[in-house]
Structures are given as structure tokens and as C-alpha cells.
């Protein structure tokens, strides 16, 4: 079968993909570029690793039962900072240890345990720690060089976070949503000396058509007050240079080889020396890289394969390193020099099946779907794998989960419904007020195409997803009960009213924006979009998995939904595990997928 390889020691190809070691794009210290950090699952749990690129040594930095992924190097490369929560609950503090190894210590004593709202480490020793709590909203703590403890630099009830420190540590950019629109942030730049405002960039307040801005970083040069900013003024993300000292903006003339404006979204980061930028273009589920010279306006395409660049960084030697994959090809950290920068230990995971692009007319416009077919003739049993977010999108990138379903004879369809990123601001913003229901209209349109085209067997259609995708799965089983044969919902929103009461504060802000008010202000919208409202209409058996420490889709609201399923006598199974919003332990991920496959087989039969 296409997508299958010979089994190694009787281990199926799909399990090999999960167990194969992977590495993230290495992040390097600004003033010590031979010192780097990356995340890997080489031991079976995703943890942080230090890499001395000059000496060639690798060292595991963290070792926790539930794994660790959030870490940052100090600019001088002397310290590794990592975020310490409890069993995936995301509530914690920053700790640090020497790059060469040694005991961990609390990085900034005096900053209380909270949800993280960013971190900035200055070259002069300045530290800014962002926290988020229900009681105080967003707080940014500043610890000055040599100070015994931190002080509060910024606090607001609405969600915000650390943007970036200027190269000399005198300015701090803050991403904030004080205007109350959590989908479109504003930027404030303040002096670290006294917290006074230097500049403000707000594209929401007083505007009929609000749009977001996002901090991309200060110029890496002493005394340089240029801030690289992303904006949506023309309906999609694109970068601009903003000099916060005098308020002037410098537009970037970014056009393709034919002189046309780029479709899709553009992002940027500074290259060392602040004379050029690294540009990423993302369009229709794929991405490419360019270099842009600020003095001449010359844009040069960098050689990257067709697929998805999941991260890129410009090195001081002029090369660019990037993490690349496609749906068929596993990820690799590559360089524009042609070299493989960092290879995970052990065997390379088996390849999978390439994606096909499908466009379907939906009620809100053309919907883009990514389709993968197993070997053989259709119609196939088909898994609709719905992405989370909702401000996210599926791309032509390698993923072990969809590849596993293909190995078992299922077609896989992934839909970039309204609400997804990468297709313009109007597409992303469209799901307001009719939350969940709009996305299901688009998924339903692609489902109809899949059946009519002969791809999908209408009697064996599985609706599946995690996080927001899990929410849409449960909502879809109730709103479209005749369309789906089974549902697989991982860490879902199940009872939206209870979820709002228990979830982390940042998500409460987003939900208020999505619904146009609180549950008390617009109760009919919240009820219409809650899976619990439609549970009586569910016909298909449903499998639910949930992390008991999840702050994003808390366990109580899932228990409420499950209890109602039990009262109604609906076919269902539930699996609870000791982690948060998903697991960083490889064996746990394999176990969860095995349970899902077994559930589907028992209800739909074995396809192999």
C-alpha cells in the first residue's frame, strides 16, 4: 500500500512515525550564535535540549514526566530559561539553568505562578515576564539589571503580552487588547525606565473595519528604534517598518517575479545587522522564503522545496535555516547552504501520501480542502480531520495522525473552514457570532463534494478533531446528525457555558470577542453554539478523550456533556488522562490513537 513501509521488528509504519525522533528548529543566542536550543522527543517525551554547535555536544536540559516545550536562551547564551507548570496545566513560573548544566533556579523570584503571557530577555540583563490570571488580567513584570526583585510595568484586565525589547533594552513593545477585541491586537511601546508611552499603533478603536497588528521585533542594532510590525490593513497580513521614535512608517515593496502583489499572508523577521529581512510567504496551505534588502528593495527567493516551512531563522553567516516538511515527507532542519543542519537520532520515519488540493463552493465562498487517498479504488471510509484554533490552518506538512489513518485504508480530508488563517482577514473573521455553525457549513459543503465525487463512502464518515476541532466534532454530531457515522473528539469544548466559566483568562477574552458578548449579554448565541444544546440529536457513536489538567477545554464541562450522553443512552466512550491540552509523551499519543482506531473498527469494521 502507498504510504506503508516494511515493518521494523513488527512495529507498524504508523507507530514508527510517532516513535521516530523529531527535532524543532534550533533557536540560537543573539550574542553567542554557536549556542542553541531545540525540542526533541528522542527519549519518548518532548523535552528541551542544549546544543553547543562549536563543540558538537547535545544535552537534555529538562526531564519531566509530562514533558517541556517552552524555553528561551539568554542573549549571551549563558542561561537557559524554561517554563515549569504542573502536569500540563500551563500554570507555572520560569526557571533557568546554566547552558553547560547545573541546578535549576526560579528565574525571577517574586513573579507569582500564572499562565504565561510572554518573556523578553535583554542584552543588558533586563527581564520582562508576562503573566495572565483571572484576578488581575495581564501583568508585565520588569526586573532591572542588578535589582533584587521585579516591579509591575503594565497591568490591564484584557489580554495582552510581551512583544519585544529593543536591542539596548530601553523600549518595550506590548501587544494588547485593551479595546476589547481579542482577535485584533494593538501595540504600545513604553520606556522601560518609567513605563511612559512612546508610541501606540491601534487599528481597532474608532474604526468601522478593525484590523490587527502584531509585533515582529525591534531592529537588532543599538539605538535603532525601528520596529517590524505585521498589519492587516489591506485584508491580509503583511509587514511594515515603524520607527517608534518619530512615528514614521516605511512600506515594503514586496512583489513576485512577475511584479504582482503576493496573495496570502506575508511575515518577516530581521536578519543579523538590521540591513535586510527574511520574508515568509504563506498561501493556500504552503509557504516559501525570500530575502529582502532594505536599501535596494530587492527581493530574492530562497530555494525551499514545495511544502511547508514551519519556522526559519537567519544566521550571522548569511545562511537561513528552516524546518521543512510536506504531507508525504517527514520534517527536517535544512539550510540554504544545502546541508541538513540537525538530524534526529535513529531511523527516519516512513513516508506517507501526498495531498491533493480541492476547492469547493461553500455558502461563504470557495473552501480549500487537503485530501489524501489510500491505495485502491473508492469510495473509501473517510476521516474528516478538523483542525484546532480556530485561528490556524491545515497545511501541506507531515503529520503522523493523518498518515496513520491512511495506513488503515481511510481517506483523509482536512478543511480550512471560515475562521482559518492564511486566506485573508475576512475569511478568518467570518465566524463571529455564529460560532461553530459557520465552520460546520464549510465542512458540510466539502463533505457533500467528497460523497458526490466518489471519494467518500457516505455510510463510513468519521468526524474527528482536537481542541477546536474536537469542539466542531461534537457540535457537528448534533447539528448535522445525519451526515456522520462516528465522532472522535479530543480535548473538546463540549458545554460552552461551563467551559467559559473554567477556562484560562486569555480564552475568555477571545470567546467574548467571538460571540460579541458574555453568556449573560448574548445567551442565545452561546446556547446555539454549545454542543450540549444539541446533544439530544446526536445519532452517531462518539469517542471523547480529555486531559484532566486542561486549562483550555476544562474537564468539568466535558463531564457535563458525557453525563448527558449517559442519561440519553447515547453510544459513547471516554478516555481521561493525566495531562493538559494534549500530551507530550509519545507512548500516550500512540495509546490515544490506538483507542480511536479500535473504536472506529468496532463500529465501522476493519478496512484492511
Secondary structure, DSSP 8 states (H G I E B T S, - for coil): -TT----BTTB-HHHHHHHS--B---EEETTEEEEEEEEE-TTSB-EEEEEETTTTEEEE----TT----EEE-TTSSEEEEEE-STT--EEEEEEEETT----EESSTT--SEEEEEEEE-TTS-EEEEEEETTTEEEEEEE-TT-SS-EEEEEESS-EEEEEE-TTSSEEEEEE-TTS-TTS-EEEEEETTT--EEEEE-SSTT-SS---EEEEEE-SSTT--EEEEEE-TTSS-EEEEEETTT--EEE---B-TTS-B--SEEEEEE-TTSSEEEEEEEETTEEEEEEEETTT--EEE----SSEEEEEEE-TTS-EEEEEE-SSS--EEEETTS-EEE--SS---------EEEEEEETTEEEEEEEE--SS-S-EEEEEEE-S-SS----S---HHHHHHHHTT-EEEEEE-TT-SSS-HHHHHTTSSSTTHHHHHHHHHHHHHHHHTTSEEEEEEEEEEETHHHHHHHHHHHHSTTT-SEEEEES---SHHHHHHHS-HHHHHHHHHHHTS-TTTSHHHHHHT-GGGGGGG--SEEEEEEETT-SSS-HHHHHHHHHHHHHHT--EEEEEESSSSS--BHHHHHHHHHHHHHHHHHHH----
